[in-house]
């Protein structure tokens, strides 16, 4: 990921993401293997204190999975912890 330019790649392919999906991916990658609740993600990315009726995070997670080619049944990138939230499970290395 190039956080300054707000661009991301998977191998040699640039990922085409909506701004919120890009921000969500950035948030997940900067907290690898940390369980992030839906509420925390809503507050940090959308600025909402409570939004229990929205599926905004779930929709952006689905977008990321489509773009990454991630299977929720066998995740390589984003794991769902039912009733709790999401975590980025792939190894993260600092860029040069």
N, C-alpha and C positions, 0 to 999 in steps of 0.2 A: 504494500500500500504506500502511496505517496500522500501523506496526510496534508501537506501544504497545498498541493494541487487538487486534492480531493479526487484522486483516481486510484483504481485498484486493478490488479491483474491476477489471472489464474494461469500460471505458466506463461505462455507468450500472448495470451488473449486478454485484451482489456475488457473489464466487466462493465456492462452498461446498466447502471443503477439509477433509480430515482434518488433525489437528494436525501430523503429520510432513510431509504435503505442503505445508502452509502454511510450516513451517520451511524446507523445501527451497526453495520459491519465494523466500522471504526471502533465503536464502543465495545463490541464483543471481542475484537482482536486485542484491544488494549487491556482486557481483563480475561486473559486465557484461563480456561478451566475453572473460572469463578461462576457460581450460579447467580444469575441476574434475574430478579423477579420482574414480572410484567409491570408491576407498579413502579419499580425503580426505573425501568427503561422508559415508561411513559413520562415520568417526572423529569428525567434527565434529557430526553430527546424532544418531547413535545411540551414540557413545562406544565403538565397537568398534575395536580395533587391527587385527585381521584378521578378515575374514568372507568369505572367498573363495567359500563355497558359497551365500551368500544372494543373493537378487535384490531385496532391500529397496529399494535406490535405483532400480532399473529399474522396479519396480512403482509407486513414487511418481512417477517421471517420466511413466509412462503415465497415471497419474491426472491429473497437471497438464496433459498434452496433451489429454486428454478434456475437462476443464473449460475450457481455453483454446480448444478447437477447433483445435488445432495439428496439422498433417499432418507426420509425421516425414520423409516424402519431400521435402517442400517447407516446412521449418520457418520460421515467422515469429517464434517465441518461443524455443524450446529446440532447439539443434543437438546431434546425437550425433556424436562423433568416435570412430569404431569402434576398439575396443580401448584407448581412452584416457580417455574420460569425456564430460562434457556442458558446454555453455556457453550462457548466456543471450545471444541475438543481437539482441533488440529494443532500440531506444534506451531509455535510462533517464534520467528527469529528476527532479530533486529537487522535492518538493512544497512548497507554500506554507506 
